Amino acid sequence: MLTVDVHSPSQVNGTAVSIPHNILGLASISQSAGFIVVDTVTNVEVQYDGRSTVLVKVGPEYANRLCGMCGNFNGNMMDDKVLPSGQTARSDTEFGNSWKTENNDLR
């Protein structure tokens, strides 16, 4: 598990690490243009500014295989805002709120 906090060092599995850092065989962690960047061996890159912005990039092998806050990656942006129930969201607020989870659900 990676923990990033603007007020304390980054941690990997509860251990403080300096950036850049390699997690052998899994990912590398670096910093670029104000973002912490996690680049995985599975062609997924996550960028986080430590506050409110998360950017996710995936390779073409994920086309038509995704769902959730980032859409379904089928090339049609008009059908990306789907709720966990499979229905289309009526608003951005409904869409965002539908994918919320409590922190303790992530453990």
Secondary structure as UniProt FT lines:
FT   STRAND          2..5
FT   TURN            6..7
FT   STRAND          8..12
FT   TURN            13..14
FT   STRAND          15..16
FT   STRAND          21..23
FT   TURN            24..26
FT   STRAND          27..32
FT   TURN            33..34
FT   STRAND          35..40
FT   TURN            41..42
FT   STRAND          44..48
FT   STRAND          54..58
FT   HELIX           60..62
FT   TURN            63..64
FT   TURN            69..70
FT   HELIX           77..79
FT   TURN            84..85
FT   HELIX           92..98
FT   HELIX           103..106
//
